[in-house]
Each structure stands twice: as C-alpha cells, then as structure tokens.
Amino acid sequence: MIPYYLISSARAGSTALARLLDLSPSGTCAIEPSPNLDREGRLYMDGLIDQETALGKMKSQVVSRVREGMKLHGSYGEKNVTYGPFLKDLHQEEECRFVLLHRDGREVVTSMMNWHTGKFGNIYREACSSEVLSSDATWAAKNLLACDDMSDFARPRPAPGSRLSEEWPTMPREAMCAWYWANINSLYLQQLEGIPSPNHHG
C-alpha cells in the first residue's frame, strides 16, 4: 500500500469524497490535518522562502505524519488544498498517488462566493468589492483578524511584480476567485506532469 493525496481547488467536492473514503474499514482519509503547509506553500509560490526551507517543512510536517498514518491504518490518505507547489517533492520523497478532483470553474466561483457571504467572510479579504454578509459570516470575519487568517493567506496571489499583481487590488472578489480556480488547477497539472501517470488520477 502507498499513501494518497486528494487534491483540488477549494469548493470542488474533495471534502465530501474524503468523508466517503474515510468510511472504509481498511484505512482512513484525513481532512485538512494540521499543520498543512498553508503559510509555507504561499511563501514558496511567491519565492519568499528557499527550496531547502520549504522542503524541510514539508518533510517534518506532512511526510512524517503520512508515514505514521500508514503504520497505524495500513491505508492512509490526506485531503488538502494547500499542497499544490509540493506534489513533485512529495512523490520524490516517498512513492504516493494523487487524486485530482476537477469541478467546473463557474460552479467553484459561485460556491466560493456563497461561502464568503454566507459562512466566513474571509475569501480574498483584500478584494475591492463589498458584498452583503450574513450574520454568521460577519461574526466569523470579525473574530479572525486578517493577520491570523492562514486560510486566506494560503490562497495564491499573482506573482509579486507581475502586471496582474498591480491590478489585483482593484479586482472584484468574483474575479479573484475565477483567477484562483484557473491558477490552482494549472499548478496541479504542471506538478503532475513530472510524475508517472499510474501515480495520479483525475
């Protein structure tokens, strides 16, 4: 048996699939176990930490946990949306499989916007648009300072210094979510290109 990683954009159905997989009596699928490289992944994508530092965190935070999970459960997987820049490195460190879920971008953006207005109010906090939030979303956003919000920090942004990064502060949240969907799926495909096809499914 080898471990597997269930990967996708946010709001693509990976949590529902992970819950089904976790029902198996012969193994477990952990849902966004912590630590999950949320800070390190963003810094790595932006070139703000070097490869040695990033991979050191990957090994100590994720690889060690996955190895322990395999010992305890026999079959072990993890669902996370923050492993995008690490797929090649995870596979190089230890043979594993990747299951990539793909959902229509229009549905993902709609779901992200509903998630923002209805539950948490923290998707791309810097967006210039100001949607009406539910009482739950307002409460959640007020009780989690932006500087402590690793979930939002982990979402990729345009590369520092790029033309889009200059336009980013003027973009509405819906456009940011659309960019996110395209960017994260492109990153997954780029990473998977260097991994033998029997080890990834999508």
C-alpha positions in Angstrom: 0.0 0.0 0.0 1.1 3.5 -0.7 -0.4 6.8 0.6 -2.5 9.0 -1.5 -3.3 12.7 -1.6 -6.7 14.0 -2.6 -6.2 17.4 -4.2 -8.4 20.0 -5.7 -9.3 23.7 -5.7 -11.4 24.9 -2.8 -15.1 24.2 -3.1 -14.6 21.3 -5.6 -16.1 18.4 -3.6 -12.9 17.0 -2.2 -14.2 17.1 1.4 -17.3 15.1 0.5 -15.1 12.5 -1.2 -12.7 12.4 1.7 -15.5 11.7 4.1 -16.7 8.7 1.9 -13.1 7.3 1.7 -12.8 7.7 5.5 -15.7 5.3 5.9 -13.6 2.4 4.7 -12.8 -0.1 7.5 -9.4 -0.7 6.0 -8.0 2.8 6.2 -8.5 6.4 6.8 -8.6 9.7 4.9 -7.7 12.8 7.0 -9.4 16.0 6.1 -7.0 19.0 6.2 -4.9 17.8 9.1 -2.8 20.4 10.7 -0.1 21.6 10.1 -0.8 21.7 6.4 1.8 24.0 4.8 -0.7 26.8 4.4 1.9 29.5 5.2 4.9 27.7 3.6 3.1 26.9 0.4 2.2 30.6 -0.2 5.7 31.8 0.6 7.2 29.1 -1.6 5.0 30.0 -4.5 5.9 33.7 -4.1 9.6 32.9 -3.9 9.9 34.3 -0.3 11.4 31.1 1.2 14.0 28.9 -0.5 13.5 25.4 -1.6 15.5 23.9 1.3 13.4 25.6 3.9 10.1 24.8 2.2 11.0 21.1 1.7 12.2 20.9 5.3 8.8 22.0 6.5 7.1 19.5 4.0 9.1 16.6 5.4 8.7 17.5 9.1 5.0 18.5 8.9 3.5 16.2 6.2 5.7 13.3 5.2 6.4 12.3 8.8 2.6 12.4 9.6 1.8 10.4 6.5 4.3 7.7 7.3 2.9 7.4 10.8 -0.6 7.2 9.3 0.4 4.4 7.1 1.8 2.5 10.1 -1.4 3.0 12.1 -4.0 2.5 9.4 -2.4 0.5 6.6 -4.2 2.6 4.0 -3.9 6.3 4.6 -4.7 9.5 2.6 -5.0 13.2 3.1 -7.3 15.8 1.6 -5.8 19.2 1.3 -5.9 22.2 -1.0 -2.5 23.7 0.0 -0.1 21.1 -1.3 0.0 22.4 -4.9 3.6 23.5 -5.0 4.8 20.4 -3.3 3.4 17.5 -5.4 6.6 16.6 -7.2 8.6 16.8 -4.0 6.1 14.7 -2.0 6.3 12.0 -4.7 10.1 12.2 -4.8 10.3 11.8 -1.0 8.0 8.8 -0.9 6.0 7.0 -3.6 2.4 8.1 -3.4 -0.7 8.6 -5.5 -2.6 11.8 -6.3 -6.3 12.0 -7.0 -7.2 15.3 -8.6 -10.8 16.5 -8.4 -11.9 18.9 -11.1 -15.1 20.9 -10.9 -16.5 23.4 -13.4 -14.9 26.8 -12.6 -18.2 28.6 -12.7 -19.6 26.3 -10.0 -16.4 26.7 -7.9 -16.6 30.5 -8.1 -20.3 30.5 -7.2 -19.6 28.2 -4.3 -16.7 30.3 -3.1 -18.8 33.5 -3.2 -21.6 31.8 -1.3 -19.1 30.5 1.2 -17.8 34.1 1.6 -21.1 35.8 2.1 -22.9 33.0 4.0 -20.3 31.5 6.3 -16.9 33.0 6.8 -16.5 36.4 5.1 -12.8 35.8 4.5 -12.2 34.9 0.9 -9.6 37.3 -0.6 -10.2 39.9 2.1 -8.3 42.5 0.1 -10.9 42.5 -2.7 -12.3 45.9 -3.6 -15.9 44.6 -3.7 -18.0 44.6 -0.6 -20.8 42.0 -0.7 -23.5 41.9 1.9 -22.5 39.3 4.5 -24.8 37.1 6.6 -24.7 37.5 10.4 -22.6 34.3 10.6 -20.1 35.5 8.0 -19.9 38.9 9.7 -19.2 37.4 13.1 -16.6 34.9 11.7 -14.7 37.7 9.8 -14.7 40.0 12.8 -13.4 37.3 15.1 -10.5 36.3 12.9 -8.0 39.1 12.3 -6.6 39.2 8.7 -3.1 38.8 10.1 -4.1 35.5 11.8 -6.1 34.1 8.8 -3.9 31.4 7.4 -6.8 30.1 5.3 -7.0 33.3 3.3 -3.2 33.8 3.3 -2.7 30.4 1.8 -4.8 31.2 -1.3 -2.4 32.0 -4.2 -2.0 35.6 -5.5 -0.4 36.8 -8.7 3.4 36.7 -8.7 4.9 39.8 -6.9 6.0 42.3 -9.5 3.7 40.9 -12.3 1.3 43.1 -14.2 -1.6 41.3 -12.7 -0.3 41.9 -9.1 -0.5 45.6 -9.8 -4.2 45.3 -11.0 -5.1 42.8 -8.2 -6.2 45.4 -5.5 -8.8 46.8 -8.0 -10.3 43.5 -8.9 -13.7 42.3 -7.5 -13.7 39.2 -5.4 -15.5 37.2 -8.0 -12.7 37.8 -10.5 -10.2 36.9 -7.9 -12.0 33.6 -7.3 -12.0 32.9 -11.0 -8.3 33.6 -11.2 -7.7 31.3 -8.2 -9.5 28.4 -9.9 -7.5 28.7 -13.1 -4.2 29.2 -11.3 -4.5 26.4 -8.8 -5.6 23.8 -11.4 -2.8 24.9 -13.7 -0.3 24.5 -10.9 -1.6 21.0 -10.2 -1.2 20.0 -13.8 2.3 21.4 -14.0 3.3 19.5 -11.0 1.7 16.2 -12.1 3.5 16.4 -15.5 6.7 15.3 -13.8 5.1 12.3 -12.1 4.5 8.9 -13.7 0.8 8.7 -14.8 0.0 5.5 -12.8 0.5 7.7 -9.7 -2.1 10.3 -10.4 -5.7 10.2 -11.4 -8.1 13.0 -12.4 
